[in-house]
Amino acid sequence: MSLLVLGGTAEARALATALARAGIEAVVSLAGVTRAPAAMDLPVRIGGFGGDAGFGDYLAVQEITGVIDATHPFADVMSERAARICGARGMDYLRLERAAWAAGSGDLWHDVAGFGDLAALIPKSARVFLATGRQSLPLLGELAVGRHLYLRQIEPAKVDALDGVEIVLGRGPFSIEDEVALLRKLRVDWLVVKNAGGAGGRAKLEAARMLGLPVALIERPVAVDGAMVRDVEAALDWAVLRMRGRE
Ligand code: NAP
């Protein structure tokens, strides 16, 4: 009898700490995308499950009684699968997803549905900084034509580089001062971010506002069916109720 926390976010790490402190038996699952993941206060399993069947087998073999899906707001494959399979099995499922960012005064934000909309929005010859992660590289396509793109990644690319795309290595959290300095140094005209939400990634948006830079914000995928909370405390309350109820 154990909870499974689907991780890959700061919230999942904080939830692991909170669950461990509360004495709730749980395991954290990471996809294995970063080579040196941050330490966790709960047991961790690493790597994909091997699709729907592998995930279903894992839940059964490990006698998982409930899933807290604390994956990144853009990890839609894993979230959709977890919600669907838990729903079909009558298992407890909770989505922990931080609130999206909302524009304030002085922000020059443009919402776009996906990477495919960027080329129509961002003028040719612009110098564009993408804080959208390693998976964006294959999605840049037409945007890379006639523009200079900087793509920030935590680790060196595992896929072939694309003409017109320069990789900038960096691991957050970044301060506003650091972000201002970097955007200035690279003489960036446009910033592209996923609307991930949360405090950790906010500095680049503050920096863009200070520099008067326009920002293209990629909207989140459609939310999955199922209960959702926005913060770690609410997820902990949910877990305590579920697990104590089974004792
Ligand atoms: P995704 O598109 O939803 O999932 C792709 C595949 O990765 C899944 O089919 C699954 O592999 C595996 N996977 C994803 N999350 C997993 C987890 N917590 N434990 C075990 N396997 C997992 O996810 P993604 O966007 O590639 O993100 C991968 C991981 O990085 C997630 O854990 C996410 O929280 C984190 N992350 C993502 C972003 C982002 O912008 N997408 C940003 C920061 C962190 P199988 O099919 O083999 O089971």
Boltz pocket constraint, residues with backbone or C-beta under 6 A from the ligand:
constraints:
  - pocket:
      binder: B
      contacts: [[A, 5], [A, 6], [A, 7], [A, 8], [A, 9], [A, 29], [A, 30], [A, 31], [A, 32], [A, 33], [A, 45], [A, 46], [A, 47], [A, 48], [A, 49], [A, 50], [A, 51], [A, 52], [A, 54], [A, 55], [A, 70], [A, 71], [A, 72], [A, 74], [A, 75], [A, 76], [A, 77], [A, 78], [A, 79], [A, 132], [A, 133], [A, 135], [A, 194]]
      max_distance: 6.0
